[in-house]
């Protein structure tokens, strides 16, 4: 459950791998995995575009539409490459027995 980093963390903590081992994988450079690196200047372009849209457009729906257009037009890595990077982040590829969403609701309401 979640998106991006949140879904990876949820998959990691509901796996059979213990928290000490998951932590070690984060802090030990020898255990770290290859990540995708955005091209130089890409993040600056996104922030500059966002600032320009915010300055020019007052309607929040139109702002989101323009940001969506930018996202759709962006050059991205091939799907197989992206899936590979996500796959190596997961300590297990089996569906977890633990239901993270249910546990969270029980804590909130219990």
N, C-alpha and C positions, 0 to 999 in steps of 0.2 A: 504494500500500500504506500503510496506517495509518488513523488516524481523526482527524477534526477538523484541527487545525493541522498535524499530521504528514503527513497525506495531501496537503494543499495545498502544503507545502514540497516533498514528493517530486515532485509534478506540476510545480512550478516549476523545480526543478533538473534535471529530465529533459527539459524543453522545449528548444526551439532558442534560447531567450533566454539570453544570457550572464550569468554571475554579477554582473559590474559593473552591468548594467542592472537585474537583480533587486534588488540592494542599493540602487540609486538609487531604485527604486520604494518601498522601505521607508522611506528617510530624507527624501525630498523631499515636503513637504506637497502640492505641486501635482500629484504623481503618485499620491497616495493615494486609495483607493476608499472609498465609503460602506460603513459597517458597520451591523449591527443593534445597537441599544442596549437592554439589558434595562430594564424599568420600574424606577423608583426603589424601592429596598428589597428587590428580588427576591433578590439574592445574600445579603443578611443573613438573609432567611427560610430559604433553603436551609441555611445554616450553623447557624442556630438549630434547625431541624428535625433536622439531622444530630446535633447535640449532645444533643438531647432523646432521640432514638432510642438513641444510644450509652449514655446514662445509664440508660435504662429497659430495654433489651433486651440480654441477654448472648449469645444465639445469633446467630452471624454470618450465617446463612442468613436468619433472621427480619429482621435489620437490613437486609439487601439487599432483601428482599421489600418492606419498608416504604418504602425509598428508591425502589424501582421504582414503587410505588403513587403516591408523590408525583410522580414524573416523568410517569406516565401521566395524572395529573389536572391537570398544569400547563397553563396557557394558553400556546400557542406561536403563532408567526407562520405564516401560510399557507405551504404547501410551495413555491408558485411564487416567493414573496418570498425565502425561504431559498435556493432554487436560484439565483436571480438574483444574490444576494450572493456565493455561492460561484463562480459563473461569472465574475464580474468580477475575482476574485482570480487566475484562471488566465491566464497570458500566451499560451497556445495551447490550442485545443480539439481538436487532433489528438493521437491516441494516441502517446506517445513511443516512439522506437526503442530508447532505452536501457532496460535492465532493472535497475532500482535494487536489487531484492532479490538478483539474481544477483551483482551487483558487491559487495554487502555480504558475502555468503557467501564469495566468492572472497577478499576481504580477510581475513576471519576465519580461513579455513582455509588460505590460501595463504601 
